[in-house]
Amino acid sequence: MPKKENLYVISYDISSNRVRNKIATELKNYGKRVQYSVFECQLSEEKYYELYGKLLKFCLEEPEDSIRIYYLCDSCRKKIRIIGNVKTTVEEEEVIII
């Protein structure tokens, strides 16, 4: 029987470029980036605790730095609504500044 996986939405607000990049790199190993600092991760309980332990090791340098993890139950997942282009990830987008 396959392990049950749950959906977690993980966001971060980190002032240090170095720490922020390390967190993003780690999160890419567990889920997909849906916004610049937001990832959706489909994880078994074992993988969740593995990731959680890795995130705890990051030294958050500023008092306002944070990592937030939201667990979405099955009934909550059914209520997710997305407005806009869902095919494009942040890495695929081309940014033009005028």
N, CA, C and O of each residue as an XYZ file, in Angstrom:
392
protein
N       0.847     -1.188      0.000
C       0.000      0.000      0.000
C       0.887      1.243      0.000
O       1.763      1.373      0.856
N       0.672      2.166     -0.953
C       1.507      3.377     -1.008
C       1.260      4.274      0.200
O       0.169      4.306      0.769
N       2.302      4.991      0.565
C       2.189      5.918      1.690
C       1.294      7.087      1.309
O       1.367      7.599      0.192
N       0.456      7.501      2.241
C      -0.423      8.653      2.022
C       0.427      9.913      1.968
O       1.316     10.117      2.795
N       0.145     10.740      1.000
C       0.841     12.015      0.875
C      -0.133     13.149      1.125
O      -1.310     13.069      0.773
N       0.370     14.190      1.728
C      -0.419     15.379      2.024
C       0.175     16.569      1.291
O       1.355     16.575      0.939
N      -0.652     17.565      1.070
C      -0.194     18.779      0.397
C       0.190     19.819      1.442
O      -0.567     20.101      2.371
N       1.370     20.378      1.270
C       1.861     21.453      2.126
C       2.201     22.643      1.240
O       2.815     22.488      0.185
N       1.806     23.807      1.669
C       2.203     25.040      1.008
C       3.244     25.676      1.920
O       2.989     25.932      3.097
N       4.415     25.923      1.356
C       5.528     26.461      2.139
C       5.948     27.790      1.531
O       6.257     27.877      0.343
N       5.954     28.816      2.363
C       6.372     30.141      1.906
C       7.474     30.643      2.827
O       7.608     30.204      3.969
N       8.249     31.563      2.303
C       9.327     32.118      3.112
C       9.511     33.595      2.799
O       9.240     34.063      1.693
N       9.981     34.308      3.809
C      10.313     35.724      3.687
C      11.649     35.882      4.398
O      11.700     35.999      5.623
N      12.720     35.885      3.629
C      14.075     35.862      4.165
C      14.859     37.038      3.586
O      14.854     37.249      2.373
N      15.525     37.795      4.437
C      16.249     38.983      3.971
C      17.604     38.655      3.340
O      18.049     39.379      2.450
N      18.253     37.610      3.766
C      19.581     37.250      3.263
C      19.472     36.491      1.944
O      18.812     35.453      1.875
N      20.115     37.004      0.902
C      20.109     36.315     -0.389
C      20.682     34.907     -0.264
O      20.144     33.965     -0.846
N      21.755     34.762      0.481
C      22.420     33.468      0.641
C      21.487     32.439      1.265
O      21.351     31.332      0.745
N      20.851     32.787      2.361
C      19.941     31.871      3.049
C      18.701     31.618      2.199
O      18.243     30.481      2.091
N      18.163     32.664      1.603
C      16.963     32.535      0.760
C      17.226     31.571     -0.399
O      16.378     30.732     -0.705
N      18.386     31.680     -1.043
C      18.716     30.789     -2.155
C      18.878     29.349     -1.700
O      18.480     28.426     -2.410
N      19.454     29.149     -0.533
C      19.613     27.789     -0.002
C      18.255     27.162      0.304
O      18.034     25.981      0.035
N      17.356     27.951      0.862
C      16.006     27.453      1.170
C      15.286     27.094     -0.118
O      14.668     26.033     -0.200
N      15.351     27.951     -1.122
C      14.685     27.685     -2.399
C      15.253     26.428     -3.045
O      14.500     25.612     -3.576
N      16.555     26.265     -3.006
C      17.189     25.079     -3.580
C      16.707     23.816     -2.872
O      16.425     22.807     -3.518
N      16.616     23.873     -1.560
C      16.144     22.710     -0.795
C      14.681     22.407     -1.118
O      14.316     21.246     -1.306
N      13.850     23.435     -1.183
C      12.428     23.226     -1.462
C      12.196     22.659     -2.860
O      11.241     21.912     -3.070
N      13.055     23.002     -3.815
C      12.926     22.453     -5.176
C      13.081     20.939     -5.176
O      12.574     20.271     -6.077
N      13.773     20.385     -4.183
C      13.953     18.935     -4.081
C      12.696     18.236     -3.570
O      12.599     17.011     -3.650
N      11.738     18.990     -3.048
C      10.558     18.400     -2.422
C       9.238     18.788     -3.076
O       8.217     18.141     -2.842
N       9.250     19.823     -3.882
C       7.988     20.266     -4.460
C       8.196     21.170     -5.649
O       9.286     21.245     -6.216
N       7.124     21.860     -6.018
C       7.223     22.759     -7.173
C       6.974     24.193     -6.727
O       6.155     24.473     -5.851
N       7.706     25.073     -7.359
C       7.570     26.496     -7.072
C       6.347     27.016     -7.807
O       6.206     26.822     -9.014
N       5.459     27.682     -7.067
C       4.245     28.229     -7.677
C       4.233     29.751     -7.666
O       3.481     30.370     -8.419
N       5.040     30.345     -6.840
C       5.289     31.782     -6.801
C       6.753     31.927     -6.418
O       7.404     30.938     -6.081
N       7.278     33.144     -6.464
C       8.701     33.321     -6.196
C       9.118     32.703     -4.863
O      10.134     32.010     -4.811
N       8.381     32.926     -3.807
C       8.767     32.394     -2.495
C       7.706     31.455     -1.925
O       7.524     31.368     -0.711
N       7.010     30.755     -2.820
C       5.961     29.826     -2.393
C       6.114     28.510     -3.160
O       6.241     28.494     -4.384
N       6.099     27.414     -2.410
C       6.203     26.082     -2.988
C       5.017     25.241     -2.550
O       4.513     25.394     -1.438
N       4.577     24.358     -3.424
C       3.604     23.329     -3.078
C       4.350     22.001     -3.060
O       5.028     21.637     -4.020
N       4.212     21.286     -1.947
C       4.936     20.035     -1.782
C       3.961     18.917     -1.430
O       3.228     19.014     -0.446
N       3.953     17.866     -2.226
C       3.141     16.682     -1.987
C       4.053     15.684     -1.278
O       4.925     15.087     -1.910
N       3.857     15.495      0.041
C       4.824     14.754      0.848
C       4.176     13.690      1.720
O       3.083     13.879      2.252
N       4.871     12.571      1.855
C       4.494     11.587      2.860
C       4.887     12.171      4.215
O       5.628     13.152      4.276
N       4.406     11.584      5.278
C       4.755     12.069      6.614
C       6.268     11.999      6.831
O       6.861     12.902      7.421
N       6.875     10.934      6.356
C       8.330     10.763      6.487
C       9.089     11.881      5.764
O      10.012     12.474      6.324
N       8.696     12.164      4.521
C       9.354     13.227      3.745
C       9.103     14.601      4.365
O       9.988     15.456      4.358
N       7.898     14.813      4.902
C       7.594     16.089      5.549
C       8.560     16.334      6.712
O       9.139     17.415      6.818
N       8.733     15.343      7.577
C       9.616     15.532      8.730
C      11.079     15.655      8.313
O      11.861     16.339      8.973
N      11.442     15.001      7.231
C      12.793     15.156      6.692
C      13.016     16.603      6.256
O      14.020     17.218      6.615
N      12.072     17.142      5.477
C      12.169     18.527      5.019
C      12.110     19.497      6.187
O      12.891     20.446      6.249
N      11.192     19.265      7.108
C      11.048     20.141      8.273
C      12.368     20.224      9.046
O      12.776     21.308      9.464
N      13.026     19.095      9.233
C      14.316     19.074      9.922
C      15.370     19.877      9.177
O      16.170     20.577      9.798
N      15.379     19.783      7.858
C      16.336     20.553      7.065
C      16.054     22.045      7.158
O      16.984     22.846      7.260
N      14.786     22.424      7.123
C      14.441     23.843      7.211
C      14.783     24.421      8.582
O      15.151     25.591      8.687
N      14.666     23.612      9.626
C      15.022     24.078     10.976
C      16.497     24.449     11.087
O      16.865     25.283     11.914
N      17.330     23.845     10.273
C      18.777     24.070     10.352
C      19.217     25.396      9.744
O      20.342     25.843      9.970
N      18.324     26.031      8.966
C      18.693     27.318      8.388
C      18.663     28.374      9.480
O      17.690     28.512     10.222
N      19.737     29.098      9.549
C      19.839     30.150     10.560
C      19.121     31.384     10.011
O      19.601     32.030      9.080
N      17.989     31.694     10.585
C      17.260     32.881     10.154
C      17.898     34.069     10.863
O      17.844     34.186     12.087
N      18.494     34.936     10.076
C      19.375     35.977     10.606
C      18.652     37.182     11.164
O      19.176     37.846     12.059
N      17.499     37.479     10.680
C      16.784     38.676     11.104
C      15.498     38.285     11.837
O      14.906     37.248     11.535
N      15.068     39.097     12.785
C      13.844     38.772     13.532
C      12.604     38.660     12.651
O      11.666     37.939     12.991
N      12.592     39.365     11.526
C      11.413     39.318     10.657
C      11.469     38.171      9.649
O      10.494     37.943      8.933
N      12.589     37.441      9.575
C      12.690     36.288      8.682
C      11.735     35.192      9.139
O      11.558     34.966     10.336
N      11.122     34.514      8.170
C      10.218     33.426      8.550
C      10.047     32.428      7.414
O      10.199     32.752      6.236
N       9.727     31.217      7.809
C       9.295     30.161      6.897
C       7.943     29.711      7.435
O       7.811     29.404      8.620
N       6.952     29.675      6.572
C       5.608     29.256      6.991
C       5.242     27.977      6.245
O       5.474     27.856      5.042
N       4.671     27.030      6.975
C       4.253     25.765      6.399
C       2.763     25.589      6.677
O       2.327     25.589      7.828
N       1.998     25.440      5.611
C       0.552     25.253      5.723
C       0.201     23.851      5.234
O       0.504     23.485      4.099
N      -0.432     23.081      6.092
C      -0.927     21.765      5.716
C      -2.344     21.926      5.172
O      -3.182     22.573      5.801
N      -2.611     21.344      4.011
C      -3.950     21.406      3.435
C      -4.568     20.011      3.471
O      -4.089     19.092      2.806
N      -5.625     19.866      4.244
C      -6.325     18.584      4.328
C      -7.016     18.298      2.998
O      -7.112     19.173      2.138
N      -7.493     17.075      2.837
C      -8.130     16.688      1.575
C      -9.327     17.565      1.235
O      -9.498     17.956      0.080
N     -10.154     17.879      2.223
C     -11.325     18.719      1.918
C     -10.897     20.149      1.577
O     -11.541     20.807      0.760
N      -9.820     20.634      2.193
C      -9.315     21.973      1.860
C      -8.727     22.005      0.453
O      -8.897     22.985     -0.272
N      -8.044     20.948      0.072
C      -7.445     20.885     -1.264
C      -8.501     21.024     -2.347
O      -8.253     21.626     -3.392
N      -9.678     20.468     -2.099
C     -10.757     20.534     -3.080
C     -11.278     21.953     -3.249
O     -11.942     22.257     -4.240
N     -10.984     22.824     -2.289
C     -11.465     24.201     -2.336
C     -10.450     25.173     -2.936
O     -10.714     26.373     -3.011
N      -9.296     24.670     -3.363
C      -8.282     25.536     -3.958
C      -8.804     26.088     -5.278
O      -9.320     25.341     -6.110
N      -8.672     27.371     -5.463
C      -9.055     28.033     -6.706
C      -7.846     28.824     -7.197
O      -7.172     29.500     -6.419
N      -7.588     28.730     -8.478
C      -6.454     29.437     -9.074
C      -7.001     30.365    -10.147
O      -7.769     29.948    -11.014
N      -6.606     31.595    -10.080
C      -6.992     32.579    -11.090
C      -5.725     32.957    -11.836
O      -4.732     33.345    -11.221
N      -5.752     32.848    -13.138
C      -4.582     33.211    -13.923
C      -3.942     31.998    -14.562
O      -4.494     30.898    -14.547
N      -2.780     32.220    -15.115
C      -2.051     31.204    -15.849
C      -1.437     30.200    -14.884
O      -0.557     30.556    -14.101
N      -1.888     28.954    -14.929
C      -1.369     27.937    -14.023
C      -0.319     27.056    -14.683
O       0.288     26.228    -14.003
N      -0.086     27.202    -15.966
C       0.878     26.363    -16.673
C       2.304     26.853    -16.478
O       3.244     26.066    -16.592
N       2.480     28.109    -16.193
C       3.795     28.713    -16.104
C       4.284     28.709    -14.668
O       3.556     29.091    -13.752
N       5.520     28.276    -14.481
C       6.141     28.391    -13.169
C       7.043     29.611    -13.178
O       7.315     30.178    -14.236
N       7.500     30.010    -12.024
C       8.342     31.197    -11.922
C       9.605     31.039    -12.757
O      10.042     31.992    -13.403
N      10.206     29.833    -12.751
C      11.437     29.622    -13.504
C      11.242     29.777    -15.008
O      12.180     30.131    -15.722
N      10.022     29.512    -15.494
C       9.737     29.567    -16.920
C       9.375     30.958    -17.405
O       9.432     31.227    -18.604
N       9.007     31.838    -16.503
C       8.558     33.152    -16.910
C       9.731     34.051    -17.312
O      10.823     33.972    -16.750
N       9.477     34.878    -18.271
C      10.440     35.892    -18.653
C       9.999     37.201    -18.024
O       8.856     37.626    -18.190
N      10.904     37.836    -17.305
C      10.563     39.074    -16.622
C      11.153     40.226    -17.414
O      12.335     40.224    -17.759
N      10.309     41.211    -17.698
C      10.742     42.404    -18.422
C      10.428     43.602    -17.541
O       9.281     43.805    -17.144
N      11.445     44.391    -17.239
C      11.262     45.591    -16.419
C      11.352     46.799    -17.328
O      12.333     46.966    -18.052
N      10.338     47.637    -17.292
C      10.305     48.829    -18.158
C      10.487     50.055    -17.297
O      10.494     51.174    -17.811
